[in-house]
Amino acid sequence: MVGRITLSGIVRGPLQSAHLGYRVNATDGGRGLATAAVRNLVQIAFEEWGLHRIEAGTLLDNVRSQRVLERNGFVRFGVARGYLLIAGRWQDHALYELLRE
């Protein structure tokens, strides 16, 4: 196993959305694995599960993760201050979204 990907907080009804999370082991990064995993999960979420919107967040300085999202069509739409408790600190995150076209 080289990483993990999740689609959580799935909301049905008029919203039809979910939150995307993923990580790749440091030793396996830079090989396109996260980009491919996100692409595959987005396809399933939109085409098979009928979702309309997927949201994801990254630490502000996590450029590699932001590139993964952008390569898959996600658009940055804001910053969530104090979004997650990481390493003992509440850290800001860049927020991204992808809408089913």
C-alpha positions as a Markdown table, in Angstrom:
| # | Residue | x | y | z |
|---|---|---|---|---|
| 1 | Met | 0.0 | 0.0 | 0.0 |
| 2 | Val | 1.4 | 3.4 | -1.0 |
| 3 | Gly | -1.3 | 5.7 | 0.2 |
| 4 | Arg | -5.0 | 6.2 | 0.9 |
| 5 | Ile | -7.9 | 8.1 | -0.6 |
| 6 | Thr | -11.3 | 8.7 | 0.9 |
| 7 | Leu | -14.6 | 10.3 | -0.1 |
| 8 | Ser | -16.4 | 11.3 | 3.1 |
| 9 | Gly | -19.2 | 13.4 | 4.3 |
| 10 | Ile | -21.3 | 12.4 | 1.3 |
| 11 | Val | -24.5 | 14.4 | 1.3 |
| 12 | Arg | -27.5 | 13.4 | -0.9 |
| 13 | Gly | -30.7 | 15.3 | -1.6 |
| 14 | Pro | -30.3 | 18.6 | -3.3 |
| 15 | Leu | -26.6 | 19.0 | -2.4 |
| 16 | Gln | -25.1 | 15.8 | -3.9 |
| 17 | Ser | -21.6 | 16.5 | -2.5 |
| 18 | Ala | -18.6 | 15.0 | -0.7 |
| 19 | His | -15.2 | 15.8 | 0.7 |
| 20 | Leu | -12.1 | 14.3 | -0.8 |
| 21 | Gly | -9.0 | 13.3 | 1.2 |
| 22 | Tyr | -5.8 | 11.5 | 0.1 |
| 23 | Arg | -2.2 | 10.9 | 1.0 |
| 24 | Val | 0.7 | 9.2 | -0.5 |
| 25 | Asn | 3.7 | 7.8 | 1.5 |
| 26 | Ala | 6.7 | 10.2 | 1.3 |
| 27 | Thr | 8.8 | 7.5 | -0.4 |
| 28 | Asp | 6.2 | 7.0 | -3.2 |
| 29 | Gly | 5.4 | 10.7 | -4.0 |
| 30 | Gly | 6.2 | 12.3 | -7.3 |
| 31 | Arg | 5.1 | 9.3 | -9.4 |
| 32 | Gly | 1.6 | 10.5 | -10.3 |
| 33 | Leu | -0.1 | 8.0 | -8.0 |
| 34 | Ala | -2.2 | 10.6 | -6.2 |
| 35 | Thr | -3.2 | 12.3 | -9.5 |
| 36 | Ala | -4.4 | 9.0 | -10.9 |
| 37 | Ala | -6.2 | 8.0 | -7.7 |
| 38 | Val | -8.0 | 11.3 | -7.6 |
| 39 | Arg | -9.0 | 11.1 | -11.3 |
| 40 | Asn | -10.4 | 7.6 | -10.8 |
| 41 | Leu | -12.3 | 8.4 | -7.7 |
| 42 | Val | -13.8 | 11.6 | -9.2 |
| 43 | Gln | -15.0 | 9.6 | -12.2 |
| 44 | Ile | -16.7 | 7.1 | -10.0 |
| 45 | Ala | -18.2 | 9.8 | -7.8 |
| 46 | Phe | -19.7 | 11.7 | -10.7 |
| 47 | Glu | -20.6 | 9.0 | -13.2 |
| 48 | Glu | -21.6 | 6.1 | -10.9 |
| 49 | Trp | -22.7 | 7.8 | -7.7 |
| 50 | Gly | -24.2 | 10.9 | -9.3 |
| 51 | Leu | -22.5 | 13.4 | -7.1 |
| 52 | His | -22.5 | 17.1 | -8.3 |
| 53 | Arg | -19.7 | 18.6 | -6.2 |
| 54 | Ile | -16.4 | 17.4 | -4.5 |
| 55 | Glu | -14.5 | 19.6 | -2.1 |
| 56 | Ala | -10.9 | 19.2 | -0.9 |
| 57 | Gly | -8.5 | 21.1 | 1.3 |
| 58 | Thr | -4.7 | 21.3 | 1.6 |
| 59 | Leu | -2.3 | 23.0 | 3.9 |
| 60 | Leu | -1.4 | 26.4 | 2.4 |
| 61 | Asp | 2.2 | 25.4 | 1.7 |
| 62 | Asn | 1.4 | 21.9 | 0.3 |
| 63 | Val | 2.1 | 22.8 | -3.3 |
| 64 | Arg | 2.3 | 19.2 | -4.4 |
| 65 | Ser | -1.2 | 18.4 | -3.2 |
| 66 | Gln | -2.5 | 21.5 | -4.8 |
| 67 | Arg | -1.0 | 20.5 | -8.1 |
| 68 | Val | -2.8 | 17.1 | -7.8 |
| 69 | Leu | -6.1 | 18.8 | -7.4 |
| 70 | Glu | -5.5 | 21.4 | -10.2 |
| 71 | Arg | -4.4 | 18.6 | -12.6 |
| 72 | Asn | -7.8 | 17.0 | -12.0 |
| 73 | Gly | -9.7 | 20.2 | -12.7 |
| 74 | Phe | -10.3 | 21.4 | -9.1 |
| 75 | Val | -10.4 | 25.2 | -8.6 |
| 76 | Arg | -9.3 | 27.0 | -5.5 |
| 77 | Phe | -12.1 | 29.0 | -4.0 |
| 78 | Gly | -11.0 | 30.2 | -0.6 |
| 79 | Val | -9.0 | 29.7 | 2.6 |
| 80 | Ala | -10.4 | 28.1 | 5.7 |
| 81 | Arg | -8.7 | 29.5 | 8.8 |
| 82 | Gly | -7.9 | 27.2 | 11.6 |
| 83 | Tyr | -9.4 | 24.3 | 9.6 |
| 84 | Leu | -7.7 | 21.2 | 11.0 |
| 85 | Leu | -5.6 | 20.4 | 14.1 |
| 86 | Ile | -2.3 | 19.1 | 12.7 |
| 87 | Ala | 0.9 | 18.7 | 14.7 |
| 88 | Gly | -0.8 | 20.3 | 17.7 |
| 89 | Arg | -1.8 | 23.5 | 15.9 |
| 90 | Trp | -5.0 | 24.7 | 14.2 |
| 91 | Gln | -3.8 | 25.2 | 10.6 |
| 92 | Asp | -5.3 | 27.1 | 7.7 |
| 93 | His | -6.2 | 25.3 | 4.5 |
| 94 | Ala | -6.6 | 26.2 | 0.9 |
| 95 | Leu | -10.1 | 25.0 | -0.3 |
| 96 | Tyr | -10.7 | 23.5 | -3.7 |
| 97 | Glu | -13.9 | 22.4 | -5.5 |
| 98 | Leu | -14.8 | 20.4 | -8.5 |
| 99 | Leu | -18.3 | 20.5 | -10.0 |
| 100 | Arg | -19.7 | 17.9 | -12.4 |
| 101 | Glu | -20.1 | 19.6 | -15.7 |
